[in-house]
Structure formats: C-alpha cells, structure tokens
Amino acid sequence: MTASHKVALFPGSLRRHGMTRRLGRILAELAPPTLAIETVEIGGLPLYDADLEAAAPSAWLDLRRQLQGADAVLFVTPEHNRSIPAALKNAIDVGSRPYGENSWAGKPGAIVSFSTGAMGGFGVNHHLRQCLVFVDVPTMQQPEVYLGNADAVIDERGRMVSESAEDFLRQFMTAFADWISLTRR
Ligand SMILES: Cc1cc2nc3c(=O)[nH]c(=O)nc-3n(C[C@H](O)[C@H](O)[C@H](O)COP(=O)(O)O)c2cc1C
C-alpha cells in the first residue's frame, strides 16, 4: 500500500543517536503503511526573533515549507526540566510566525513523551498540549503515551525489548492514522 499521509516528526532532542531518535525510528516502523514519516531537523534553526522576519533565515523558511507540505505532525520528546526542550519550543515558535501565517494550523498532531525515569515526560506532554491548542494543531487525546523507564524498553541498538510496550505503540500509531483521516482539513 502506498502512503497517503505525510507525517512530519519533530524530535525533542538534538542528539543523533539518543533515545528520541531510536524511539522515532521504532514508531515509524510500527506505523501503518498509510503513513510516511519524516524527521524534521530543528537544531539549525536560529532562535526566533521577529526582527529577522524582513529577511527570514533560510532555515526558518525551510521549516515552514516542510510543515506546509505535511499532512500531520508527530512529537517525540523527552522533557527538559519538566517542560518542552528549548530547541523544540523554538521550532514551534518559528513555525507559528510571521503573524497571520501560522504553518501549524489545522495539522492533526500526536505526542509521544518518554523518560528514562518513571514519569514518562508527563510535564512536557502537557506543556506541549497547551502550545498546540494555540497554534491550532488538533491533538489526539487518546491513547496517551508517557513512556517511562525507556531504557528498559528500548535497547542501545534501538530494538524494543518489551512486547507489551511494542503492541501499545503499534496501537497508538494506528489510532494516530485514524485521527489524521478524521481530522485533516
Ligand atoms: C537539560 C536537561 C533537562 C532534563 N530534564 C529532565 C526532566 O525534567 N525529566 C526527565 O525525566 N528527564 C530529564 N532529562 C533527561 C532526559 O530525559 C534524557 O536525557 C533523555 O534521554 C534525552 O533523550 P535523548 O537520549 O534523545 O537525548 C533532562 C535532560 C537534559 C539534557
């Protein structure tokens, strides 16, 4: 089956081989074949500064184009100090401007938060939800993913070592595909 929906995956960590990237690859593998998932690199985005809009940095324009070309957005993120990692928040801000040209608007979204501790990134998950209301991303409510103890579930080579967690993530991605079909404007 060919993919019918392009999903832009926003990672909350810039590390090349960290847990975020491993989890992102697993989610892409578990997704139904109707979803084509591509990671958006956000590390090179200059910090948002409205004074730069007159000659917007090319990295901002690229991000906005990538967003406009996507049918949906998926956030895969740890929390930083119980909230949204700065690079990810900057990407949200860049995509939401210039004023009146919000590239996020109407893109169905979903959030996968994780931690290597027990709490599964609950803080970032809900802070992100708050931002996504304002930038008009209809965000899937259920199922929620707060993947705790992630390094006991995903090994160094990026393999799932828990069958029940793998089943749950597969169900999550299937629900997300349904959510995109239902809500895409
Ligand atoms: C600045 C910073 C703040 C962090 N704050 C939290 C936190 O509030 N809660 C938490 O569970 N983990 C926290 N962590 C740990 C991250 O969840 C952990 O580093 C995670 O593996 C990052 O994903 P990565 O391997 O893809 O970089 C923090 C890490 C950093 C670098």
The ligand as a Tripos MOL2 file, in Angstrom:
@<TRIPOS>MOLECULE
LIG
   31    33     1     0     0
SMALL
NO_CHARGES

@<TRIPOS>ATOM
      1 C1         18.6580   19.9520   30.2180 C.3       1 LIG1
      2 C2         18.0340   18.6290   30.5460 C.ar      1 LIG1
      3 C3         16.9680   18.5680   31.4060 C.ar      1 LIG1
      4 C4         16.3580   17.3390   31.6940 C.ar      1 LIG1
      5 N1         15.2550   17.3270   32.4920 N.ar      1 LIG1
      6 C5         14.5790   16.1720   32.6610 C.ar      1 LIG1
      7 C6         13.3320   16.1630   33.3410 C.ar      1 LIG1
      8 O1         12.8180   17.1790   33.7660 O.2       1 LIG1
      9 N2         12.6990   14.9790   33.4810 N.ar      1 LIG1
     10 C7         13.2170   13.8050   32.9720 C.ar      1 LIG1
     11 O2         12.5950   12.7540   33.1110 O.2       1 LIG1
     12 N3         14.3970   13.7910   32.3180 N.ar      1 LIG1
     13 C8         15.0780   14.9360   32.1420 C.ar      1 LIG1
     14 N4         16.2450   14.9470   31.4150 N.ar      1 LIG1
     15 C9         16.7920   13.6710   30.9200 C.3       1 LIG1
     16 C10        16.3080   13.3330   29.5060 C.3       1 LIG1
     17 O3         15.0070   12.7860   29.5870 O.3       1 LIG1
     18 C11        17.2390   12.2990   28.8970 C.3       1 LIG1
     19 O4         18.4840   12.9330   28.7300 O.3       1 LIG1
     20 C12        16.7630   11.7320   27.5810 C.3       1 LIG1
     21 O5         17.4180   10.5460   27.3090 O.3       1 LIG1
     22 C13        17.0230   12.6290   26.4430 C.3       1 LIG1
     23 O6         16.7740   11.9750   25.1980 O.3       1 LIG1
     24 P1         17.9570   11.7260   24.1440 P.3       1 LIG1
     25 O7         18.6810   10.4780   24.5970 O.co2     1 LIG1
     26 O8         17.2640   11.5170   22.8380 O.co2     1 LIG1
     27 O9         18.8280   12.9140   24.1720 O.co2     1 LIG1
     28 C14        16.8670   16.1480   31.1310 C.ar      1 LIG1
     29 C15        17.9650   16.2100   30.2640 C.ar      1 LIG1
     30 C16        18.5400   17.4240   29.9660 C.ar      1 LIG1
     31 C17        19.6840   17.4740   28.9950 C.3       1 LIG1
@<TRIPOS>BOND
     1     1     2 1
     2     2     3 ar
     3     2    30 ar
     4     3     4 ar
     5     4     5 ar
     6     4    28 ar
     7     5     6 ar
     8     6     7 ar
     9     6    13 1
    10     7     8 2
    11     7     9 ar
    12     9    10 ar
    13    10    11 2
    14    10    12 ar
    15    12    13 ar
    16    13    14 ar
    17    14    15 1
    18    14    28 ar
    19    15    16 1
    20    16    17 1
    21    16    18 1
    22    18    19 1
    23    18    20 1
    24    20    21 1
    25    20    22 1
    26    22    23 1
    27    23    24 1
    28    24    25 2
    29    24    26 1
    30    24    27 1
    31    28    29 ar
    32    29    30 ar
    33    30    31 1
@<TRIPOS>SUBSTRUCTURE
     1 LIG1         1 GROUP 0 **** ****
